[in-house]
């Protein structure tokens, strides 16, 4: 059975969190929507997807479910990050309702406006991935030219099946893609737990922040 989850986030002001909740409840009342649960957090948008409870949100949303938010900026700190998250959700068959922007993004609906918006967002997401990839490669090339060792010294950590995709993993982390979705939708090998271990032991989240 499909469900509706509401996501609320604010940096520090708890009053704003309450305002978001009231706005979502009023929208749900007007449109006869039953909200299964609220995922709320007061944390900076610069925090990791795990700290912003995005990973939890992605874990709990399934195909045909609905995500309800007050505005797009609640989902990430940059346009590219928000677009890529939306692209990821829509591609998983999840409907996204954004109250203030009057957006309903649902690829299962035969609605020209919605399909056009989804196509545009997917295009922007691809462009952002290409730009991140280019910046990452340029940053790594610069470090290599300066003689700066890349990653951990040899021998400190055993080789991993993910080593060949390390650069790609960093690029996706830069975009705010969760470890879970990198494992399932982008790599298609290994496991979520093993990839999470790889990311943590190599400090890839920190590397992604420094690459941006």
ChimeraX attribute file (.defattr): number of C-alpha atoms within 10 A of each C-alpha:
attribute: neighborCount
match mode: 1-to-1
recipient: residues
	/A:1	6
	/A:2	11
	/A:3	17
	/A:4	21
	/A:5	20
	/A:6	22
	/A:7	23
	/A:8	25
	/A:9	26
	/A:10	20
	/A:11	15
	/A:12	12
	/A:13	11
	/A:14	13
	/A:15	10
	/A:16	15
	/A:17	18
	/A:18	14
	/A:19	13
	/A:20	21
	/A:21	20
	/A:22	12
	/A:23	16
	/A:24	23
	/A:25	16
	/A:26	13
	/A:27	15
	/A:28	15
	/A:29	12
	/A:30	9
	/A:31	9
	/A:32	9
	/A:33	14
	/A:34	12
	/A:35	17
	/A:36	10
	/A:37	11
	/A:38	15
	/A:39	14
	/A:40	17
	/A:41	18
	/A:42	16
	/A:43	16
	/A:44	15
	/A:45	18
	/A:46	14
	/A:47	14
	/A:48	21
	/A:49	20
	/A:50	13
	/A:51	15
	/A:52	25
	/A:53	19
	/A:54	21
	/A:55	18
	/A:56	15
	/A:57	18
	/A:58	19
	/A:59	12
	/A:60	11
	/A:61	20
	/A:62	16
	/A:63	15
	/A:64	17
	/A:65	18
	/A:66	24
	/A:67	22
	/A:68	21
	/A:69	23
	/A:70	23
	/A:71	17
	/A:72	19
	/A:73	15
	/A:74	17
	/A:75	23
	/A:76	24
	/A:77	15
	/A:78	14
	/A:79	16
	/A:80	21
	/A:81	22
	/A:82	21
	/A:83	24
	/A:84	24
	/A:85	21
	/A:86	22
	/A:87	22
	/A:88	19
	/A:89	22
	/A:90	21
	/A:91	16
	/A:92	17
	/A:93	18
	/A:94	25
	/A:95	23
	/A:96	22
	/A:97	20
	/A:98	17
	/A:99	16
	/A:100	11
	/A:101	10
	/A:102	10
	/A:103	15
	/A:104	21
	/A:105	26
	/A:106	22
	/A:107	21
	/A:108	13
	/A:109	11
	/A:110	9
	/A:111	12
	/A:112	10
	/A:113	12
	/A:114	17
	/A:115	17
	/A:116	13
	/A:117	16
	/A:118	21
	/A:119	14
	/A:120	14
	/A:121	18
	/A:122	19
	/A:123	15
	/A:124	17
	/A:125	23
	/A:126	16
	/A:127	13
	/A:128	18
	/A:129	20
	/A:130	13
	/A:131	13
	/A:132	21
	/A:133	18
	/A:134	13
	/A:135	15
	/A:136	21
	/A:137	15
	/A:138	13
	/A:139	15
	/A:140	17
	/A:141	14
	/A:142	12
	/A:143	13
	/A:144	12
	/A:145	10
	/A:146	9
	/A:147	9
	/A:148	11
	/A:149	12
	/A:150	10
	/A:151	11
	/A:152	11
	/A:153	8
	/A:154	9
	/A:155	7
	/A:156	7
	/A:157	10
	/A:158	6
	/A:159	10
	/A:160	12
	/A:161	12
	/A:162	17
	/A:163	11
	/A:164	10
	/A:165	12
	/A:166	16
	/A:167	17
	/A:168	19
	/A:169	24
	/A:170	23
	/A:171	26
	/A:172	21
	/A:173	23
	/A:174	25
	/A:175	25
	/A:176	27
	/A:177	22
	/A:178	21
	/A:179	23
	/A:180	18
	/A:181	17
	/A:182	18
	/A:183	19
	/A:184	13
	/A:185	13
	/A:186	13
	/A:187	15
	/A:188	10
	/A:189	12
	/A:190	12
	/A:191	14
	/A:192	15
	/A:193	12
	/A:194	14
	/A:195	21
	/A:196	16
	/A:197	13
	/A:198	17
	/A:199	20
	/A:200	12
	/A:201	11
	/A:202	14
	/A:203	13
	/A:204	21
	/A:205	17
	/A:206	15
	/A:207	16
	/A:208	19
	/A:209	15
	/A:210	11
	/A:211	17
	/A:212	12
